């Protein structure tokens, strides 16, 4: 994770390009998630037995859900993900990753999955649209797209 979060390409849209992660920072941030102390569920994505990326899901906070315009009666999950090695970009691997993750999430009692790619990240937006996500509206001062996937699809 520290290596991935210290490349030029990954922090461009996931993290902070001006602040690469050290191993200690990765342990501090993701350790509590792994230990179950924080209700965010992290996963390392493997391809042919080799780690290639990261995914996580979490219950959307009620305040965020209301801000996005969704009723609290909906069970919603947010997801985040990235491919760690830029050599693997633009090969359809992200689409396979997200589709497989959605298949896993469909077994949970949830209604909607959301994510919020930066408007300036057309590669991610195309990936998510291929996976069945729909653009809902721009958020965060029009910097991100709120995109949703209904589990009833």
VEXVO-558479 format. One line per 4 residues: their letters; for each residue x, y, z of C-alpha. Coordinates in nm, 2 decimals, decimal comma, always signed. Example, Ala and Ser with C-alpha at 12.3 -4.5 7.8 and 13.67 -1.06 7.14 Angstrom:
2
as) +1,23/-0,45/+0,78  +1,37/-0,11/+0,71 .
END
This chain:
153
xxxx) +0,00/+0,00/+0,00  +0,28/+0,24/+0,09  +0,44/+0,19/-0,25  +0,11/+0,23/-0,44 .
xxxx) +0,02/+0,54/-0,24  +0,36/+0,69/-0,32  +0,35/+0,66/-0,70  +0,26/+0,97/-0,91 .
xxxx) -0,05/+0,81/-1,07  -0,24/+0,66/-0,77  -0,24/+0,96/-0,54  -0,36/+1,18/-0,83 .
xxxx) -0,71/+1,06/-0,76  -0,68/+0,85/-0,44  -0,48/+1,02/-0,16  -0,26/+1,33/-0,18 .
xxxx) +0,00/+1,36/-0,46  +0,20/+1,59/-0,24  +0,20/+1,36/+0,06  +0,32/+1,00/-0,02 .
xxxx) +0,24/+0,74/+0,24  +0,51/+0,58/+0,46  +0,46/+0,22/+0,58  +0,39/+0,36/+0,93 .
xxxx) +0,11/+0,59/+0,79  -0,04/+0,30/+0,61  -0,04/+0,09/+0,93  -0,20/+0,39/+1,13 .
xxxx) -0,47/+0,45/+0,87  -0,56/+0,09/+0,76  -0,47/-0,11/+1,07  -0,78/-0,02/+1,26 .
xxxx) -0,99/-0,11/+0,96  -0,82/-0,45/+0,94  -0,87/-0,50/+1,31  -1,24/-0,41/+1,29 .
xxxx) -1,21/-0,10/+1,51  -1,33/+0,12/+1,23  -1,64/+0,02/+1,03  -1,46/+0,03/+0,69 .
xxxx) -1,39/-0,30/+0,53  -1,06/-0,31/+0,34  -0,95/-0,56/+0,08  -0,63/-0,62/-0,12 .
xxxx) -0,71/-0,72/-0,48  -0,50/-1,00/-0,62  -0,45/-1,11/-0,98  -0,28/-1,44/-1,04 .
xxxx) -0,18/-1,45/-0,67  -0,01/-1,10/-0,69  -0,15/-0,79/-0,51  -0,25/-0,53/-0,76 .
xxxx) -0,50/-0,30/-0,59  -0,72/-0,20/-0,31  -1,09/-0,18/-0,24  -1,31/-0,09/+0,05 .
xxxx) -1,67/-0,06/+0,14  -1,85/+0,11/+0,43  -2,20/+0,21/+0,54  -2,27/+0,56/+0,42 .
xxxx) -2,29/+0,80/+0,72  -2,65/+0,92/+0,78  -2,55/+1,28/+0,74  -2,38/+1,21/+0,41 .
xxxx) -2,68/+1,00/+0,29  -2,92/+1,29/+0,37  -2,68/+1,55/+0,21  -2,68/+1,33/-0,11 .
xxxx) -3,06/+1,34/-0,11  -3,13/+0,97/-0,02  -3,39/+0,87/+0,24  -3,24/+0,71/+0,56 .
xxxx) -3,47/+0,41/+0,50  -3,22/+0,30/+0,22  -2,93/+0,08/+0,32  -2,64/+0,23/+0,14 .
xxxx) -2,27/+0,15/+0,10  -1,99/+0,36/-0,03  -1,69/+0,21/-0,21  -1,34/+0,32/-0,29 .
xxxx) -1,08/+0,14/-0,50  -0,77/+0,18/-0,70  -0,53/-0,03/-0,91  -0,18/+0,01/-0,75 .
xxxx) +0,04/-0,05/-1,04  +0,00/+0,21/-1,33  +0,12/-0,05/-1,58  -0,21/-0,23/-1,52 .
xxxx) -0,42/+0,08/-1,61  -0,64/+0,08/-1,93  -0,66/-0,30/-1,95  -1,01/-0,35/-1,82 .
xxxx) -0,88/-0,48/-1,49  -1,06/-0,20/-1,30  -1,39/-0,30/-1,46  -1,34/-0,66/-1,36 .
xxxx) -1,24/-0,56/-1,01  -1,55/-0,34/-0,96  -1,79/-0,59/-1,11  -1,66/-0,87/-0,89 .
xxxx) -1,68/-0,64/-0,58  -2,04/-0,55/-0,67  -2,12/-0,92/-0,70  -1,98/-0,97/-0,35 .
xxxx) -2,17/-0,67/-0,21  -2,50/-0,79/-0,37  -2,50/-1,07/-0,10  -2,53/-0,80/+0,17 .
xxxx) -2,86/-0,65/+0,26  -2,81/-0,32/+0,08  -3,01/-0,11/-0,16  -2,76/+0,12/-0,33 .
xxxx) -2,38/+0,15/-0,37  -2,23/+0,49/-0,43  -1,89/+0,63/-0,52  -1,76/+0,98/-0,60 .
xxxx) -1,49/+0,99/-0,87  -1,33/+1,32/-0,95  -1,49/+1,49/-1,25  -1,13/+1,51/-1,39 .
xxxx) -1,09/+1,13/-1,38  -1,26/+1,01/-1,70  -1,09/+0,67/-1,69  -1,26/+0,59/-1,36 .
xxxx) -1,59/+0,73/-1,47  -1,59/+0,51/-1,78  -1,51/+0,21/-1,57  -1,79/+0,28/-1,33 .
xxxx) -2,04/+0,34/-1,61  -1,94/+0,00/-1,76  -2,02/-0,16/-1,43  -2,37/-0,01/-1,42 .
xxxx) -2,32/+0,30/-1,21  -2,51/+0,61/-1,31  -2,41/+0,97/-1,27  -2,65/+1,14/-1,02 .
xxxx) -2,51/+1,49/-0,96  -2,19/+1,68/-0,91  -2,09/+1,72/-0,55  -1,81/+1,88/-0,34 .
xxxx) -1,82/+2,21/-0,53  -1,87/+2,02/-0,86  -1,53/+1,85/-0,82  -1,68/+1,50/-0,80 .
xxxx) -1,96/+1,30/-0,95  -2,19/+1,12/-0,72  -2,26/+0,79/-0,90  -2,49/+0,52/-0,79 .
xxxx) -2,55/+0,15/-0,85  -2,89/+0,00/-0,75  -2,86/-0,35/-0,62  -3,20/-0,42/-0,77 .
x) -3,05/-0,40/-1,12 .
END
